[in-house]
Amino acid sequence: MALDLRLPILVVDDYQTMVRILRNLLKQLGFEDVDDAPDGSTALQKLKERRYGLVISDWNMEPMTGYELLEHVRTDETLRDTPFIMVTAESKTANVIAAKKAGASNYIVKPFSALTLKTKIESVCGG
């Protein structure tokens, strides 16, 4: 099954440069419907207003971290099945384990390539 390039994606990162990088990588991969949020709180609001096929979220943000956002998504009846990829500069095993336990579909350590991103998206969205 090929990746559905019409999949609406929500990118969550407080660093605008990273949002731009992710948008560009997703566009290179063929995704057109990309939305973004500067933090977990804003992302949660957007997730309640629209169904996204994938969330790609940074771990470290204020006031709500990507980890806290993930916990909210996984405990919400309507959102819990949304594929969620956690992105971080931290490659600590403890963080990877914590993200997996909280229900992250996958995990990417910065920096990463378009190919890495594509592989991770395929693994969580059935590509």
N, CA, C and O atoms as a printed pandas DataFrame, in Angstrom:
     atom_number atom_name residue_name chain_id  residue_number  x_coord  y_coord  z_coord
0              1         N          MET        A               1    0.843   -1.194    0.000
1              2        CA          MET        A               1    0.000    0.000    0.000
2              3         C          MET        A               1    0.883    1.250    0.000
3              4         O          MET        A               1    1.767    1.393    0.845
4              5         N          ALA        A               2    0.640    2.138   -0.939
5              6        CA          ALA        A               2    1.431    3.365   -1.039
6              7         C          ALA        A               2    0.978    4.370    0.016
7              8         O          ALA        A               2   -0.147    4.309    0.513
8              9         N          LEU        A               3    1.869    5.284    0.342
9             10        CA          LEU        A               3    1.533    6.344    1.281
10            11         C          LEU        A               3    0.468    7.248    0.669
11            12         O          LEU        A               3    0.526    7.571   -0.517
12            13         N          ASP        A               4   -0.498    7.652    1.481
13            14        CA          ASP        A               4   -1.525    8.581    1.026
14            15         C          ASP        A               4   -0.979    9.998    1.198
15            16         O          ASP        A               4   -0.898   10.511    2.314
16            17         N          LEU        A               5   -0.609   10.616    0.089
17            18        CA          LEU        A               5    0.010   11.940    0.140
18            19         C          LEU        A               5   -1.000   13.044    0.452
19            20         O          LEU        A               5   -0.620   14.198    0.650
20            21         N          ARG        A               6   -2.283   12.691    0.495
21            22        CA          ARG        A               6   -3.303   13.672    0.879
22            23         C          ARG        A               6   -3.490   13.705    2.392
23            24         O          ARG        A               6   -4.257   14.515    2.912
24            25         N          LEU        A               7   -2.795   12.832    3.083
25            26        CA          LEU        A               7   -2.878   12.732    4.537
26            27         C          LEU        A               7   -2.620   14.096    5.184
27            28         O          LEU        A               7   -1.556   14.676    4.966
28            29         N          PRO        A               8   -3.566   14.624    5.976
29            30        CA          PRO        A               8   -3.298   15.884    6.665
30            31         C          PRO        A               8   -2.320   15.651    7.825
31            32         O          PRO        A               8   -2.524   14.767    8.656
32            33         N          ILE        A               9   -1.267   16.452    7.863
33            34        CA          ILE        A               9   -0.212   16.287    8.875
34            35         C          ILE        A               9   -0.113   17.537    9.729
35            36         O          ILE        A               9   -0.154   18.657    9.218
36            37         N          LEU        A              10    0.019   17.338   11.035
37            38        CA          LEU        A              10    0.223   18.444   11.965
38            39         C          LEU        A              10    1.655   18.376   12.482
39            40         O          LEU        A              10    2.054   17.386   13.095
40            41         N          VAL        A              11    2.429   19.438   12.232
41            42        CA          VAL        A              11    3.804   19.547   12.715
42            43         C          VAL        A              11    3.779   20.455   13.938
43            44         O          VAL        A              11    3.275   21.576   13.879
44            45         N          VAL        A              12    4.330   19.958   15.056
45            46        CA          VAL        A              12    4.313   20.729   16.294
46            47         C          VAL        A              12    5.746   20.988   16.744
47            48         O          VAL        A              12    6.471   20.060   17.103
48            49         N          ASP        A              13    6.147   22.255   16.723
49            50        CA          ASP        A              13    7.500   22.626   17.142
50            51         C          ASP        A              13    7.521   24.113   17.463
51            52         O          ASP        A              13    6.933   24.918   16.741
52            53         N          ASP        A              14    8.197   24.477   18.549
53            54        CA          ASP        A              14    8.262   25.886   18.941
54            55         C          ASP        A              14    9.370   26.633   18.201
55            56         O          ASP        A              14    9.489   27.853   18.320
56            57         N          TYR        A              15   10.169   25.911   17.447
57            58        CA          TYR        A              15   11.275   26.506   16.713
58            59         C          TYR        A              15   10.865   26.627   15.248
59            60         O          TYR        A              15   10.813   25.625   14.535
60            61         N          GLN        A              16   10.569   27.859   14.788
61            62        CA          GLN        A              16   10.037   28.075   13.433
62            63         C          GLN        A              16   10.927   27.504   12.337
63            64         O          GLN        A              16   10.428   27.039   11.312
64            65         N          THR        A              17   12.240   27.534   12.545
65            66        CA          THR        A              17   13.160   26.990   11.544
66            67         C          THR        A              17   12.916   25.495   11.369
67            68         O          THR        A              17   12.926   24.992   10.245
68            69         N          MET        A              18   12.696   24.785   12.471
69            70        CA          MET        A              18   12.435   23.343   12.402
70            71         C          MET        A              18   11.098   23.079   11.709
71            72         O          MET        A              18   10.975   22.120   10.948
72            73         N          VAL        A              19   10.101   23.921   11.966
73            74        CA          VAL        A              19    8.802   23.780   11.300
74            75         C          VAL        A              19    9.012   23.913    9.796
75            76         O          VAL        A              19    8.476   23.124    9.018
76            77         N          ARG        A              20    9.801   24.924    9.383
77            78        CA          ARG        A              20   10.083   25.131    7.954
78            79         C          ARG        A              20   10.810   23.939    7.356
79            80         O          ARG        A              20   10.478   23.495    6.257
80            81         N          ILE        A              21   11.807   23.415    8.076
81            82        CA          ILE        A              21   12.562   22.242    7.601
82            83         C          ILE        A              21   11.614   21.055    7.404
83            84         O          ILE        A              21   11.639   20.399    6.362
84            85         N          LEU        A              22   10.784   20.787    8.408
85            86        CA          LEU        A              22    9.841   19.661    8.315
86            87         C          LEU        A              22    8.844   19.866    7.171
87            88         O          LEU        A              22    8.551   18.931    6.426
88            89         N          ARG        A              23    8.331   21.076    7.033
89            90        CA          ARG        A              23    7.401   21.375    5.932
90            91         C          ARG        A              23    8.070   21.084    4.587
91            92         O          ARG        A              23    7.469   20.467    3.708
92            93         N          ASN        A              24    9.327   21.537    4.432
93            94        CA          ASN        A              24   10.062   21.323    3.180
94            95         C          ASN        A              24   10.308   19.845    2.917
95            96         O          ASN        A              24   10.142   19.377    1.790
96            97         N          LEU        A              25   10.703   19.105    3.953
97            98        CA          LEU        A              25   10.930   17.662    3.796
98            99         C          LEU        A              25    9.631   16.959    3.403
99           100         O          LEU        A              25    9.627   16.104    2.517
100          101         N          LEU        A              26    8.538   17.319    4.058
101          102        CA          LEU        A              26    7.239   16.700    3.756
102          103         C          LEU        A              26    6.813   17.034    2.325
103          104         O          LEU        A              26    6.263   16.191    1.617
104          105         N          LYS        A              27    7.074   18.269    1.915
105          106        CA          LYS        A              27    6.741   18.676    0.542
106          107         C          LYS        A              27    7.578   17.874   -0.458
107          108         O          LYS        A              27    7.062   17.437   -1.486
108          109         N          GLN        A              28    8.879   17.679   -0.159
109          110        CA          GLN        A              28    9.760   16.858   -1.011
110          111         C          GLN        A              28    9.195   15.448   -1.156
111          112         O          GLN        A              28    9.299   14.834   -2.217
112          113         N          LEU        A              29    8.596   14.943   -0.076
113          114        CA          LEU        A              29    8.035   13.595   -0.089
114          115         C          LEU        A              29    6.675   13.561   -0.786
115          116         O          LEU        A              29    6.140   12.484   -1.049
116          117         N          GLY        A              30    6.114   14.737   -1.086
117          118        CA          GLY        A              30    4.847   14.796   -1.815
118          119         C          GLY        A              30    3.632   15.174   -0.992
119          120         O          GLY        A              30    2.522   15.238   -1.522
120          121         N          PHE        A              31    3.823   15.429    0.307
121          122        CA          PHE        A              31    2.694   15.814    1.164
122          123         C          PHE        A              31    2.382   17.287    0.964
123          124         O          PHE        A              31    3.279   18.130    0.990
124          125         N          GLU        A              32    1.097   17.596    0.764
125          126        CA          GLU        A              32    0.681   18.975    0.515
126          127         C          GLU        A              32   -0.056   19.592    1.701
127          128         O          GLU        A              32    0.032   20.796    1.942
128          129         N          ASP        A              33   -0.785   18.749    2.440
129          130        CA          ASP        A              33   -1.659   19.243    3.504
130          131         C          ASP        A              33   -0.926   19.220    4.850
131          132         O          ASP        A              33   -1.095   18.299    5.649
132          133         N          VAL        A              34   -0.112   20.251    5.080
133          134        CA          VAL        A              34    0.688   20.311    6.309
134          135         C          VAL        A              34    0.304   21.554    7.101
135          136         O          VAL        A              34    0.349   22.672    6.588
136          137         N          ASP        A              35   -0.069   21.344    8.339
137          138        CA          ASP        A              35   -0.436   22.415    9.255
138          139         C          ASP        A              35    0.615   22.430   10.358
139          140         O          ASP        A              35    1.351   21.457   10.519
140          141         N          ASP        A              36    0.699   23.522   11.121
141          142        CA          ASP        A              36    1.668   23.521   12.217
142          143         C          ASP        A              36    1.126   24.233   13.445
143          144         O          ASP        A              36    0.175   25.012   13.376
144          145         N          ALA        A              37    1.764   23.938   14.572
145          146        CA          ALA        A              37    1.417   24.548   15.853
146          147         C          ALA        A              37    2.723   24.804   16.608
147          148         O          ALA        A              37    3.650   23.998   16.522
148          149         N          PRO        A              38    2.809   25.928   17.357
149          150        CA          PRO        A              38    4.046   26.285   18.050
150          151         C          PRO        A              38    4.261   25.590   19.398
151          152         O          PRO        A              38    5.336   25.697   19.988
152          153         N          ASP        A              39    3.238   24.877   19.884
153          154        CA          ASP        A              39    3.369   24.187   21.173
154          155         C          ASP        A              39    2.253   23.161   21.320
155          156         O          ASP        A              39    1.318   23.116   20.521
156          157         N          GLY        A              40    2.371   22.338   22.358
157          158        CA          GLY        A              40    1.408   21.264   22.589
158          159         C          GLY        A              40   -0.012   21.738   22.820
159          160         O          GLY        A              40   -0.964   21.101   22.369
160          161         N          SER        A              41   -0.164   22.867   23.527
161          162        CA          SER        A              41   -1.510   23.390   23.828
162          163         C          SER        A              41   -2.238   23.777   22.551
163          164         O          SER        A              41   -3.399   23.419   22.352
164          165         N          THR        A              42   -1.543   24.513   21.686
165          166        CA          THR        A              42   -2.131   24.929   20.406
166          167         C          THR        A              42   -2.428   23.705   19.549
167          168         O          THR        A              42   -3.470   23.631   18.897
168          169         N          ALA        A              43   -1.506   22.747   19.554
169          170        CA          ALA        A              43   -1.684   21.517   18.771
170          171         C          ALA        A              43   -2.929   20.766   19.228
171          172         O          ALA        A              43   -3.709   20.288   18.404
172          173         N          LEU        A              44   -3.113   20.664   20.541
173          174        CA          LEU        A              44   -4.272   19.950   21.085
174          175         C          LEU        A              44   -5.572   20.608   20.616
175          176         O          LEU        A              44   -6.535   19.926   20.266
176          177         N          GLN        A              45   -5.582   21.937   20.614
177          178        CA          GLN        A              45   -6.755   22.678   20.141
178          179         C          GLN        A              45   -7.022   22.360   18.668
179          180         O          GLN        A              45   -8.166   22.118   18.283
180          181         N          LYS        A              46   -5.969   22.362   17.843
181          182        CA          LYS        A              46   -6.113   22.070   16.406
182          183         C          LYS        A              46   -6.587   20.629   16.201
183          184         O          LYS        A              46   -7.398   20.361   15.314
184          185         N          LEU        A              47   -6.083   19.703   17.021
185          186        CA          LEU        A              47   -6.476   18.297   16.907
186          187         C          LEU        A              47   -7.956   18.093   17.230
187          188         O          LEU        A              47   -8.590   17.173   16.713
188          189         N          LYS        A              48   -8.500   18.953   18.086
189          190        CA          LYS        A              48   -9.925   18.840   18.438
190          191         C          LYS        A              48  -10.804   19.441   17.348
191          192         O          LYS        A              48  -11.982   19.103   17.233
192          193         N          GLU        A              49  -10.217   20.341   16.543
193          194        CA          GLU        A              49  -10.982   21.010   15.490
194          195         C          GLU        A              49  -10.931   20.260   14.155
195          196         O          GLU        A              49  -11.824   20.419   13.323
196          197         N          ARG        A              50   -9.895   19.448   13.947
197          198        CA          ARG        A              50   -9.710   18.785   12.656
198          199         C          ARG        A              50   -9.047   17.424   12.842
199          200         O          ARG        A              50   -8.209   17.246   13.726
200          201         N          ARG        A              51   -9.434   16.465   11.996
201          202        CA          ARG        A              51   -8.798   15.137   12.045
202          203         C          ARG        A              51   -7.510   15.167   11.237
203          204         O          ARG        A              51   -7.521   15.483   10.047
204          205         N          TYR        A              52   -6.413   14.840   11.883
205          206        CA          TYR        A              52   -5.123   14.739   11.196
206          207         C          TYR        A              52   -4.761   13.278   11.043
207          208         O          TYR        A              52   -5.087   12.456   11.900
208          209         N          GLY        A              53   -4.085   12.953    9.950
209          210        CA          GLY        A              53   -3.674   11.583    9.715
210          211         C          GLY        A              53   -2.352   11.253   10.382
211          212         O          GLY        A              53   -1.971   10.088   10.492
212          213         N          LEU        A              54   -1.641   12.315   10.837
213          214        CA          LEU        A              54   -0.331   12.121   11.463
214          215         C          LEU        A              54    0.050   13.377   12.231
215          216         O          LEU        A              54   -0.189   14.497   11.780
216          217         N          VAL        A              55    0.652   13.166   13.406
217          218        CA          VAL        A              55    1.230   14.268   14.181
218          219         C          VAL        A              55    2.730   14.024   14.251
219          220         O          VAL        A              55    3.172   12.926   14.590
220          221         N          ILE        A              56    3.517   15.058   13.927
221          222        CA          ILE        A              56    4.972   15.007   14.081
222          223         C          ILE        A              56    5.305   16.106   15.080
223          224         O          ILE        A              56    5.187   17.292   14.769
224          225         N          SER        A              57    5.719   15.713   16.272
225          226        CA          SER        A              57    5.899   16.689   17.349
226          227         C          SER        A              57    7.296   16.662   17.962
227          228         O          SER        A              57    7.890   15.605   18.175
228          229         N          ASP        A              58    7.792   17.859   18.235
229          230        CA          ASP        A              58    9.035   18.004   18.984
230          231         C          ASP        A              58    8.750   17.602   20.428
231          232         O          ASP        A              58    7.613   17.692   20.892
232          233         N          TRP        A              59    9.784   17.159   21.132
233          234        CA          TRP        A              59    9.640   16.760   22.540
234          235         C          TRP        A              59    9.664   17.976   23.447
235          236         O          TRP        A              59    8.782   18.146   24.288
236          237         N          ASN        A              60   10.693   18.839   23.277
237          238        CA          ASN        A              60   10.928   19.961   24.191
238          239         C          ASN        A              60   10.248   21.244   23.718
239          240         O          ASN        A              60   10.707   21.900   22.783
240          241         N          MET        A              61    9.142   21.585   24.385
241          242        CA          MET        A              61    8.427   22.833   24.102
242          243         C          MET        A              61    7.808   23.337   25.393
243          244         O          MET        A              61    7.639   22.584   26.352
244          245         N          GLU        A              62    7.473   24.614   25.406
245          246        CA          GLU        A              62    6.731   25.214   26.510
246          247         C          GLU        A              62    5.447   25.803   25.939
247          248         O          GLU        A              62    5.473   26.167   24.763
248          249         N          PRO        A              63    4.346   25.933   26.634
249          250        CA          PRO        A              63    4.110   25.456   27.995
250          251         C          PRO        A              63    3.801   23.958   28.072
251          252         O          PRO        A              63    3.971   23.355   29.131
252          253         N          MET        A              64    3.349   23.346   26.969
253          254        CA          MET        A              64    3.065   21.912   26.983
254          255         C          MET        A              64    4.071   21.205   26.079
255          256         O          MET        A              64    4.200   21.541   24.902
256          257         N          THR        A              65    4.779   20.228   26.633
257          258        CA          THR        A              65    5.791   19.494   25.866
258          259         C          THR        A              65    5.136   18.526   24.879
259          260         O          THR        A              65    3.940   18.247   24.962
260          261         N          GLY        A              66    5.935   18.029   23.955
261          262        CA          GLY        A              66    5.446   17.022   23.018
262          263         C          GLY        A              66    5.048   15.745   23.744
263          264         O          GLY        A              66    4.111   15.052   23.347
264          265         N          TYR        A              67    5.780   15.448   24.818
265          266        CA          TYR        A              67    5.471   14.260   25.615
266          267         C          TYR        A              67    4.089   14.398   26.260
267          268         O          TYR        A              67    3.294   13.458   26.250
268          269         N          GLU        A              68    3.811   15.587   26.823
269          270        CA          GLU        A              68    2.497   15.836   27.438
270          271         C          GLU        A              68    1.391   15.820   26.383
271          272         O          GLU        A              68    0.295   15.317   26.630
272          273         N          LEU        A              69    1.686   16.374   25.204
273          274        CA          LEU        A              69    0.729   16.342   24.100
274          275         C          LEU        A              69    0.402   14.889   23.739
275          276         O          LEU        A              69   -0.762   14.531   23.558
276          277         N          LEU        A              70    1.435   14.068   23.638
277          278        CA          LEU        A              70    1.253   12.650   23.326
278          279         C          LEU        A              70    0.355   11.981   24.362
279          280         O          LEU        A              70   -0.536   11.210   24.005
280          281         N          GLU        A              71    0.581   12.270   25.638
281          282        CA          GLU        A              71   -0.259   11.694   26.701
282          283         C          GLU        A              71   -1.721   12.107   26.536
283          284         O          GLU        A              71   -2.622   11.283   26.696
284          285         N          HIS        A              72   -1.959   13.382   26.216
285          286        CA          HIS        A              72   -3.329   13.877   25.998
286          287         C          HIS        A              72   -3.979   13.169   24.806
287          288         O          HIS        A              72   -5.134   12.749   24.873
288          289         N          VAL        A              73   -3.217   13.045   23.718
289          290        CA          VAL        A              73   -3.739   12.400   22.505
290          291         C          VAL        A              73   -4.118   10.951   22.792
291          292         O          VAL        A              73   -5.183   10.493   22.379
292          293         N          ARG        A              74   -3.254   10.233   23.494
293          294        CA          ARG        A              74   -3.498    8.805   23.754
294          295         C          ARG        A              74   -4.627    8.551   24.748
295          296         O          ARG        A              74   -5.172    7.448   24.782
296          297         N          THR        A              75   -4.993    9.552   25.561
297          298        CA          THR        A              75   -6.091    9.345   26.515
298          299         C          THR        A              75   -7.423    9.901   25.997
299          300         O          THR        A              75   -8.454    9.751   26.653
300          301         N          ASP        A              76   -7.402   10.541   24.826
301          302        CA          ASP        A              76   -8.620   11.095   24.238
302          303         C          ASP        A              76   -9.257   10.066   23.304
303          304         O          ASP        A              76   -8.611    9.578   22.376
304          305         N          GLU        A              77  -10.522    9.740   23.555
305          306        CA          GLU        A              77  -11.262    8.740   22.756
306          307         C          GLU        A              77  -11.136    8.969   21.249
307          308         O          GLU        A              77  -10.875    8.037   20.489
308          309         N          THR        A              78  -11.323   10.215   20.831
309          310        CA          THR        A              78  -11.368   10.511   19.395
310          311         C          THR        A              78   -9.981   10.643   18.752
311          312         O          THR        A              78   -9.852   10.546   17.532
312          313         N          LEU        A              79   -8.949   10.863   19.569
313          314        CA          LEU        A              79   -7.610   11.107   19.026
314          315         C          LEU        A              79   -6.645    9.942   19.198
315          316         O          LEU        A              79   -5.611    9.891   18.531
316          317         N          ARG        A              80   -6.968    9.013   20.078
317          318        CA          ARG        A              80   -5.993    8.009   20.521
318          319         C          ARG        A              80   -5.344    7.167   19.428
319          320         O          ARG        A              80   -4.235    6.669   19.618
320          321         N          ASP        A              81   -6.013    6.998   18.286
321          322        CA          ASP        A              81   -5.450    6.175   17.208
322          323         C          ASP        A              81   -4.629    6.977   16.192
323          324         O          ASP        A              81   -4.123    6.419   15.219
324          325         N          THR        A              82   -4.502    8.276   16.423
325          326        CA          THR        A              82   -3.730    9.127   15.507
326          327         C          THR        A              82   -2.252    8.753   15.554
327          328         O          THR        A              82   -1.651    8.764   16.628
328          329         N          PRO        A              83   -1.651    8.418   14.398
329          330        CA          PRO        A              83   -0.209    8.137   14.389
330          331         C          PRO        A              83    0.563    9.362   14.889
331          332         O          PRO        A              83    0.252   10.496   14.523
332          333         N          PHE        A              84    1.570    9.119   15.727
333          334        CA          PHE        A              84    2.288   10.213   16.396
334          335         C          PHE        A              84    3.780    9.912   16.354
335          336         O          PHE        A              84    4.236    8.917   16.917
336          337         N          ILE        A              85    4.534   10.772   15.688
337          338        CA          ILE        A              85    5.993   10.617   15.632
338          339         C          ILE        A              85    6.625   11.701   16.495
339          340         O          ILE        A              85    6.379   12.890   16.294
340          341         N          MET        A              86    7.436   11.283   17.451
341          342        CA          MET        A              86    8.130   12.202   18.344
342          343         C          MET        A              86    9.492   12.542   17.740
343          344         O          MET        A              86   10.225   11.655   17.301
344          345         N          VAL        A              87    9.821   13.835   17.722
345          346        CA          VAL        A              87   11.100   14.300   17.183
346          347         C          VAL        A              87   11.867   14.986   18.309
347          348         O          VAL        A              87   11.311   15.810   19.036
348          349         N          THR        A              88   13.147   14.642   18.450
349          350        CA          THR        A              88   13.944   15.280   19.494
350          351         C          THR        A              88   15.428   15.249   19.160
351          352         O          THR        A              88   15.890   14.452   18.344
352          353         N          ALA        A              89   16.149   16.130   19.809
353          354        CA          ALA        A              89   17.612   16.127   19.672
354          355         C          ALA        A              89   18.206   15.138   20.670
355          356         O          ALA        A              89   19.388   14.804   20.596
356          357         N          GLU        A              90   17.380   14.674   21.599
357          358        CA          GLU        A              90   17.823   13.732   22.632
358          359         C          GLU        A              90   17.804   12.302   22.109
359          360         O          GLU        A              90   16.766   11.806   21.672
360          361         N          SER        A              91   18.949   11.650   22.157
361          362        CA          SER        A              91   18.961   10.251   21.709
362          363         C          SER        A              91   19.073    9.302   22.896
363          364         O          SER        A              91   19.387    8.124   22.729
364          365         N          LYS        A              92   18.813    9.823   24.100
365          366        CA          LYS        A              92   18.875    8.989   25.300
366          367         C          LYS        A              92   17.874    7.844   25.208
367          368         O          LYS        A              92   16.712    8.042   24.851
368          369         N          THR        A              93   18.337    6.661   25.532
369          370        CA          THR        A              93   17.480    5.474   25.508
370          371         C          THR        A              93   16.259    5.661   26.396
371          372         O          THR        A              93   15.164    5.217   26.050
372          373         N          ALA        A              94   16.441    6.317   27.541
373          374        CA          ALA        A              94   15.330    6.534   28.479
374          375         C          ALA        A              94   14.206    7.326   27.814
375          376         O          ALA        A              94   13.029    7.043   28.039
376          377         N          ASN        A              95   14.564    8.315   26.996
377          378        CA          ASN        A              95   13.546    9.118   26.307
378          379         C          ASN        A              95   12.799    8.293   25.272
379          380         O          ASN        A              95   11.580    8.401   25.147
380          381         N          VAL        A              96   13.528    7.472   24.532
381          382        CA          VAL        A              96   12.911    6.614   23.517
382          383         C          VAL        A              96   11.923    5.664   24.200
383          384         O          VAL        A              96   10.800    5.485   23.729
384          385         N          ILE        A              97   12.344    5.065   25.297
385          386        CA          ILE        A              97   11.489    4.136   26.044
386          387         C          ILE        A              97   10.263    4.868   26.594
387          388         O          ILE        A              97    9.147    4.357   26.507
388          389         N          ALA        A              98   10.466    6.057   27.157
389          390        CA          ALA        A              98    9.345    6.840   27.707
390          391         C          ALA        A              98    8.345    7.193   26.611
391          392         O          ALA        A              98    7.135    7.100   26.818
392          393         N          ALA        A              99    8.847    7.595   25.446
393          394        CA          ALA        A              99    7.963    7.948   24.331
394          395         C          ALA        A              99    7.168    6.727   23.870
395          396         O          ALA        A              99    5.970    6.825   23.605
396          397         N          LYS        A             100    7.835    5.582   23.776
397          398        CA          LYS        A             100    7.155    4.343   23.359
398          399         C          LYS        A             100    6.083    3.953   24.379
399          400         O          LYS        A             100    4.968    3.584   24.010
400          401         N          LYS        A             101    6.438    4.038   25.686
401          402        CA          LYS        A             101    5.479    3.687   26.745
402          403         C          LYS        A             101    4.269    4.603   26.722
403          404         O          LYS        A             101    3.151    4.168   26.998
404          405         N          ALA        A             102    4.491    5.886   26.391
405          406        CA          ALA        A             102    3.388    6.849   26.349
406          407         C          ALA        A             102    2.548    6.674   25.092
407          408         O          ALA        A             102    1.474    7.264   24.973
408          409         N          GLY        A             103    3.037    5.858   24.145
409          410        CA          GLY        A             103    2.245    5.558   22.964
410          411         C          GLY        A             103    2.719    6.199   21.672
411          412         O          GLY        A             103    1.964    6.263   20.702
412          413         N          ALA        A             104    3.963    6.677   21.643
413          414        CA          ALA        A             104    4.484    7.238   20.389
414          415         C          ALA        A             104    4.526    6.123   19.351
415          416         O          ALA        A             104    4.947    5.004   19.647
416          417         N          SER        A             105    4.091    6.432   18.146
417          418        CA          SER        A             105    4.111    5.444   17.069
418          419         C          SER        A             105    5.535    5.216   16.586
419          420         O          SER        A             105    5.899    4.113   16.179
420          421         N          ASN        A             106    6.343    6.287   16.637
421          422        CA          ASN        A             106    7.743    6.190   16.251
422          423         C          ASN        A             106    8.497    7.382   16.795
423          424         O          ASN        A             106    7.904    8.273   17.403
424          425         N          TYR        A             107    9.811    7.404   16.580
425          426        CA          TYR        A             107   10.698    8.363   17.224
426          427         C          TYR        A             107   11.809    8.717   16.250
427          428         O          TYR        A             107   12.413    7.826   15.653
428          429         N          ILE        A             108   12.089   10.012   16.077
429          430        CA          ILE        A             108   13.176   10.449   15.186
430          431         C          ILE        A             108   14.117   11.353   15.973
431          432         O          ILE        A             108   13.679   12.256   16.686
432          433         N          VAL        A             109   15.409   11.099   15.834
433          434        CA          VAL        A             109   16.409   11.936   16.492
434          435         C          VAL        A             109   16.970   12.917   15.461
435          436         O          VAL        A             109   17.370   12.519   14.367
436          437         N          LYS        A             110   16.995   14.219   15.824
437          438        CA          LYS        A             110   17.560   15.259   14.954
438          439         C          LYS        A             110   19.079   15.136   14.944
439          440         O          LYS        A             110   19.654   14.714   15.948
440          441         N          PRO        A             111   19.742   15.484   13.862
441          442        CA          PRO        A             111   19.178   15.805   12.550
442          443         C          PRO        A             111   18.810   14.527   11.806
443          444         O          PRO        A             111   19.323   13.451   12.112
444          445         N          PHE        A             112   17.922   14.655   10.832
445          446        CA          PHE        A             112   17.499   13.492   10.051
446          447         C          PHE        A             112   17.253   13.913    8.610
447          448         O          PHE        A             112   17.118   15.098    8.306
448          449         N          SER        A             113   17.199   12.923    7.732
449          450        CA          SER        A             113   17.030   13.178    6.295
450          451         C          SER        A             113   15.582   12.949    5.872
451          452         O          SER        A             113   14.769   12.433    6.639
452          453         N          ALA        A             114   15.280   13.342    4.645
453          454        CA          ALA        A             114   13.948   13.102    4.077
454          455         C          ALA        A             114   13.670   11.599    4.027
455          456         O          ALA        A             114   12.545   11.160    4.269
456          457         N          LEU        A             115   14.699   10.821    3.714
457          458        CA          LEU        A             115   14.537    9.368    3.634
458          459         C          LEU        A             115   14.165    8.777    5.000
459          460         O          LEU        A             115   13.289    7.917    5.094
460          461         N          THR        A             116   14.835    9.244    6.051
461          462        CA          THR        A             116   14.520    8.780    7.411
462          463         C          THR        A             116   13.074    9.126    7.745
463          464         O          THR        A             116   12.329    8.295    8.263
464          465         N          LEU        A             117   12.687   10.365    7.441
465          466        CA          LEU        A             117   11.322   10.807    7.721
466          467         C          LEU        A             117   10.316    9.953    6.949
467          468         O          LEU        A             117    9.304    9.524    7.503
468          469         N          LYS        A             118   10.595    9.712    5.682
469          470        CA          LYS        A             118    9.703    8.897    4.841
470          471         C          LYS        A             118    9.555    7.491    5.422
471          472         O          LYS        A             118    8.444    6.966    5.503
472          473         N          THR        A             119   10.675    6.880    5.829
473          474        CA          THR        A             119   10.660    5.539    6.406
474          475         C          THR        A             119    9.806    5.499    7.672
475          476         O          THR        A             119    9.023    4.570    7.873
476          477         N          LYS        A             120    9.963    6.513    8.523
477          478        CA          LYS        A             120    9.198    6.563    9.777
478          479         C          LYS        A             120    7.717    6.741    9.492
479          480         O          LYS        A             120    6.880    6.087   10.114
480          481         N          ILE        A             121    7.384    7.632    8.545
481          482        CA          ILE        A             121    5.980    7.859    8.193
482          483         C          ILE        A             121    5.365    6.582    7.629
483          484         O          ILE        A             121    4.248    6.209    7.988
484          485         N          GLU        A             122    6.110    5.912    6.736
485          486        CA          GLU        A             122    5.607    4.647    6.163
486          487         C          GLU        A             122    5.361    3.613    7.249
487          488         O          GLU        A             122    4.389    2.861    7.184
488          489         N          SER        A             123    6.243    3.571    8.255
489          490        CA          SER        A             123    6.101    2.556    9.300
490          491         C          SER        A             123    4.857    2.801   10.175
491          492         O          SER        A             123    4.299    1.855   10.730
492          493         N          VAL        A             124    4.425    4.061   10.298
493          494        CA          VAL        A             124    3.260    4.343   11.152
494          495         C          VAL        A             124    1.976    4.557   10.368
495          496         O          VAL        A             124    0.885    4.475   10.932
496          497         N          CYS        A             125    2.093    4.831    9.074
497          498        CA          CYS        A             125    0.892    5.088    8.261
498          499         C          CYS        A             125    0.683    4.040    7.187
499          500         O          CYS        A             125   -0.086    4.251    6.249
500          501         N          GLY        A             126    1.351    2.928    7.316
501          502        CA          GLY        A             126    1.123    1.817    6.420
502          503         C          GLY        A             126    1.539    2.039    4.981
503          504         O          GLY        A             126    0.828    1.658    4.051
504          505         N          GLY        A             127    2.711    2.666    4.803
505          506        CA          GLY        A             127    3.178    2.948    3.442
506          507         C          GLY        A             127    3.879    1.777    2.820
507          508         O          GLY        A             127    4.328    1.862    1.677
